[in-house]
Amino acid sequence: MDPLSHAVTGAAIGALVSGRPGLRAGLIAGALAGMAPDLDIFLRSETDPLLHLEFHRGFTHSLFFGPILALASAAIFHPFVRSRLPFARNFLVCLAAIWLHGLLDAATSYGTSLYWPFSDARVGWNMIAVIDPLYTAPALGLVAATFFGCRLRWSALALLWMGGYVALGGVQRERAQRAIEAEAQRRGHSAVAAEAKPSIFNQVVFRTVYRVEDSYFVDAVRVGYFGSVKVYPGSEVPVFDRATAFPDLPAESRLARDIERFGHFSMGFLYQVPGNPEIVADLRYALVPNAIDPLWGILVDPARAEEHAPFETFREVTPERRDHFRRMLLGQPLP
């Protein structure tokens, strides 16, 4: 999730772990430690565009690396908080904040290396959007009340709000999955396992993807909080196969390995963009939940097989896309 959400989450747990004597020190240490795993954004390469995708939400987010990062964070904070927070308690504050960071990121759909080094699988539970103001804003107010009022109960309420909101997202995801599986059966597609991922800023409209033989079907499902469910049909795209798409690309080439790396990051959801077959994109995301316009992808040029694949983003927010997204949020028909 975004840095502010991680800071708020870390601050709330930091205040509770530190206790009343070191409340403010624990809150600040928790906020800073809650953002520490995202220091991996600085692991980049000018010659390898995909390196930042491999390392972001990588080993620094692992539950098993957490104690090491917590120890380093506590050592850095200790000179500033030792009068209020003993080192052992400081370490526990940092560890709790760092572990919550990894778990919160895993609750999104982006993919998090939660179990490194024992597994390189990217975990994504699809319970909350990467940015969701309804998660962050109330918790921020409660954490601020903790800081200025020195009352632990406000941080406890913040954690209850955040935990409840994520749990509600899991319920919403299950409702969206059931809805699209029922829609797939109406289309004559049986034995479908669908993925439902919350669209940005909310847990009401979900982007859904399911596979039938060699095709992906992309739709959007709106699941209102009070029982209203509406399916917005999308499009069908072929499942990506490197050997078929680029038969002249050597399997051991650097470019072929980059396609595999991007596929691991995308958790297998790769496709060639219709009309732009040189773009291999991540089907999990789009600006409009039922669209197949890519949010990001790599450019594949078999003539440059020993060069790294360029990474490109496509984030043009047009009035039409904004209107379609607004209509889905409100449950209105599309034009």
N, C-alpha and C positions, 0 to 999 in steps of 0.2 A: 504494500500500500504506500501511500504518499508519506513523506517524512513527518508532516504534522500529525497524522494519525498514529504513527509509531511513537512519536514523542509524547502524545497525550496518553497512550496506552502504557508506556513505560513510566510516566509520571504517576499514574494512578496506582500501579502495582508497587512502585518505589515508595510511595507514601505509606502504604499499608505494611510493607515489609519493614520499613525503618521504625515505625511506631511513632508515638507522639513526641518524645524528646528530640528526635532527629527528623521530624516530619518534612520540613522545607528542604533540608539537605538531601534527604532520600528522594523527595519529589524531583529535585533538579538532577540528581545523579541518575535516577530512573529515566528521566526524559532524554538525557544525553546518551545513556547506554542503549535506550530503545531505538536510537537511530544508528548506533555503531555498526550493525551488520551491513548497512548500505554503503559503507566505505569501499565496498567492492566495485562501486561505479568508477573508481579511479584506475581499475585494472583494464587498461585499453591498449591497443596497438595501432599505430598509424598504417602498418602494412597488412594487418589482419582484421578486417572490419567485423568479423564474427566473434572476436575474442571477448568483447564486453558482454555478448549474449551468453557465452559459456560461463563466465564468472559471476554475472549478476544473479543474485539469489542462489549462489553456489555454496562453496564450503563455509563461508562466513555465516550462513543461515542454518547450518546443520546443528541439530540438538547436541551432537557429540563434540562439536567445536565450541559450543557455547561457553563451557567453563573456562577455556583458554582465553577467549575474547573478554569474558567477564573479569578474569584475573587482571588482564592488561588494563581494562577500563577502570577497575577499582584502584589499581596502582597509580593511574594518572589522576584520579579524582581525590585520592587520599589526602594530599597536602591541603586541599581546600575544604574538606568536610570532616577532618579527623576530630575536631572539637565537638562535633555533634553526632558523628557516625563512626563507630569503631570499624576497623578494617574488615573484620569478618562480616559485620552487618552490611557494610558497603558492598562487599563481594556478593552477598545474597541479593541485594537490591539490583545490582548489575546483571546477575545471572537470570533473575526472574524477568527483567525487562527484555533481555536478549532472547530468552526462550519464547516469550510472548511474541516478539517480532517475527521469529521463524514460523510460529503457529499461525499468526495472523496472515502472513504472506501465503502460507499453504492453503488458507481458507479462500483465497482468490483463485482465478483460473490460469494465472501466468505460468505457474510451475516453480517449485522451490526444492532445492536439494536438501531435504529435511534429514535424510538418513546417511549423508556422506560421512565417512568413506566406505561404509558397508554397502551402499547402493547409490548409483548415479541416477536413479529414477527421479523425475521431476514431479513433485506432488502438487496437485491442484484440486481442491475440494469444491470449487465453484459455488461458494456460499455467499460471497460478497464481492462487489466491484473493486477494482484497484483504487478508485477514488469514489467515496460515497459520503457526501456532506451530512447525511442524516445519521451516520455512524459517528462522525467526528465532532460535529458542532455541539450537541448536548453534552458529550463527554468533556469537551474543552471547557464548557461553562462550569461543570461540576469540579473539574481539577482546579480551575481558577478559584472557586469557592473554598476548596481545600487549602490552597496556598494562603489566601488572604484571611480566611476564618479559622485556620488551624484546627479543622474538624475532620477526623478521619472518615466519618460517615459519608462525606461527599465523594471521596475517592472510592469507597465501597459501592456507592450508587453508580458511579461512573463505570466501574467494572461490571456491575450487574446490567447496566444499559448496553454496554458493548458486547458482553457475552450473549445477552438475550437477542440483540440485533443480528449477530452472526448466526445464532441458532435459528432464528426466524428465516434467515436467508436460506438455510438448509431445507426448511419446510417448503419455501417458495420454489427452490430448485426441484425438489421432488414433485411438486405439483406441475411444474413446467414439463418435466420429463414424462410424467404420465399423460399429460395432454398431447404432447407431440407423438408419443407412442400410439395413442388412440387414433390420432390423425393419420399416422403411417399405415395403420391397419385399414382405415377407410380407403386409403389409396391402393390397397392390395399388397402392401409391403409387410410381410410377416417376420416374426422373430427379430425385431429391430431393437438395438441397444442405442439409445439416444444420449447425447451429451447436451446439457443445458447450462449455459453460462450467463451470469448476470451482465447486462449491458451497463455502460458507465453511468455513475451517479445514482443508481437505484437498484432495487431488488424486486421490481415489478415486471419489467420487460426483459426476457431472456432470449439470447441467441441460441438456437438449437441446431445441432448437426447430427445426422445419422447416416449410416452407410448401408447401401443395398448393392451387393455384388461389387461392381467396379465404379460405383457412383456415390457421391455425397449429396445429401439433400439438406439445404440450408433454409431455415424458417425462423420466425420470431413468435414467441408466445407471451402474451400479457396475462399475468396472474394477479388479479386484484386481491387486496387483503381480505375482502369480504365475499369471496366465492366467484367473482367474475373471471372467466377465462376466455381468451380470444386468440385464435391462431392467425398470424399474418403469413400467408404462403410466400416462399422465396423462390430459389432456383436450384437446379441440379448441375453439378460439375463432376467431371471424371476424377477418380482417385489418381493421384500422381504416382507414376512409376518411372524411375530414372532411365531404365534401359529402353523403355518404349518412347519416352519423351525425347531423349538425347542418345540415340543408338550409337553415335560416333564418338561419344565421350568415354575415354578409357576409365574403367572402374577404379583403378588405382591412382588416378590423377588427383591433383590438389583440388580442383573444382568439384569432382565427384565426392571427395571427402567433405568439402564444405556443404554440399547438399545434404549429406548424412548428418553433419553437425547441426544444420538448420532444422532438419527433421526431428532431431532429438529435442532441440529447444521448443519446437512447435508441437511436441508430443504426438507426432505422426500425422498431424492434420495439414498435409501439403497439397497444393493444387496449382495448376498453371492458370494464370489469369486469362479468361477468354478475350481474344483480340490482342493479347500481349503475351504470347507463349514463352518469351524469354524471361518473364517474371515468374518465379516460383514463390508463392506466398503462403502465409499462415492463415488457414481457414477459420481459426478460432475467433478472429476479430474483424470487425468492420465498423465504419462510422454509423451505418444504419443496420440495425440488428438482423434484418432478413436479407441483406444485400451480399453480393460476392465481390464487391469492390474491395481491394486489399487495403489493410492498414499499414502493413509492412511486408517486405519480401526481399529476395536476393535476385540479382541479375545474372543469368546463366548464358555465357557465350562459349560454346564448345571450342571455338577457334583459340580461346585463351585458357586451355585446360590446365596449365600449370600456374595460373594466377589465382589469387583469392577472389571469391565472389563478392562484388560490392553489395552492401546492405542499403536498402532504400526505404523511406517512409512515404506514405501517401495520405495526407491528413487535410485535404482541402474540404473545409466545411462550407458547402453551398447552401443557399436558402432552401432549395428543394430537400436536401438531406436533413437540414434542421427541422423543416416542417414535417417530414415523414417521422422523424424521431419523436417530435412533440405529439403527433397524432397517436402514435403507439402508446406513449405514456398515459395519454388521456383515454385510451380505448376507443378512439374514433376510427372510422373507415379511412383507408388511404385513397387519395384521388386517382 
